Amino acid sequence: MNGVHDLGGMTCFGPVVAEENEPVFHGDWERRVLAITVAASGALGPLDYRRHGIERIAPAQYLRSSYYENWLARIEILGLETGLITEQELSSGHAERQTDTHPPTIEELDAVIMGGRRADRDAGRLEPRFAVGQRVRARNLNPAGHTRLPRYVRGRLGMIHAIHGTHVFPDTNAHGNGENPQPLYSVRFSATELWGPAAASRDHLFIDLWEDYLEPLGETADE
């Protein structure tokens, strides 16, 4: 999905200002947003669906909001969509209803925070189409829904650096259209290929891309 959330390669946003001695949380409410996000993750759908929730925040709101403010907005969007909360509960700031979702234990929450949830699969498309060292092109796609294909690599040439195995495909999983497991690659792009001759000639970016995002050289990129 093309939107303001995909900031990679965009200009005119000014420098990134590093906060000296930045705390983990700037307020107790941020700590609570993180706790709610982890505790409710099973009820709010797969990770890709939850990422798409942030992509649907209004552009002006997204840009003026802090990191955890966008996380809170995502909880509100998905909570309403999944029926976890109602408009009345959201406006009142108080929810009393119980859900059928089994609440996670402390051990389960700790495991998610420390290790995440596995997205690799031993079913689906298991044989990779591309080999390490092969030159490929990132397809020039402009999907209306969720995608993990950054705009700044679309149509650019790269080389397969590594093969990570078969993983859940975000573009379908975010919309309830199945996991569609397929090979995931680390693709190396030169800085000059992405940013032009003014970039450092010895610099490279390594970007994880799913097989459906790539095509061998010689094919015509999709619009």
Steps between C-alpha positions, in 0.01 A plus 500: 500500500638840405472748784681729740592206724750382234755772576804322359649705216271799558648847544414838657420361848809650657773327700440219748578651838643248747383554857790481744444246779162415353286295743325181395165670566427873519193445714310222674234509228759381244579202721129419513459527122780246454340268756158524334653440157674181611214372716238560228709389204319166470161670500604770252605262223826406327803730510456602136138602563614701802771673296238593242303665780778758541507554124135606512554781750419834335824644352491827695434316825777249429761768433422711806473205739774337705594133470268377775222739402489318166500168683203618707315613187562156350348331805190718463464426126542124535307478825194646331542284187535176693226581750742499792368844598198709402472866407327565831780334698761690301336836564450427870845350549349207691443141379336230710421226248680167510627338181525135408873538442712312753709760684873436460710402797798703619728233354328520161524880494867489595569249222330725242692808613836324502463276195203618297274259315648275235397572141702226329308202366577146381209503254413709196756605239817330622728502194654845444479641150821701539851398607763677708699732274222534242415848373134596544274800470250611763164512329339838446184432699261754652258291706195657660541280808780401734845423364857472630649612166647849559431756230865597468605152377220449246643456153857493635762235430648290777668167572381208710724496807332227708189280509311499831264210425123513457303765690145635525428753222389831660302630202239224523519427873415862588163473327384152600592351162720223636861474607627414149841387635787561256878546493644808670830644380760747620561720195805725473453838331782744436450850636563645154226279353252635755612860545700585188867580428529743793468208747806326642608244243610244761177507703229234470158433651384148584121475488284194572257450211248225424514309173188662352676837530781392267555415135806383308664750273340508157140495622282810484410648837130523585339839545 
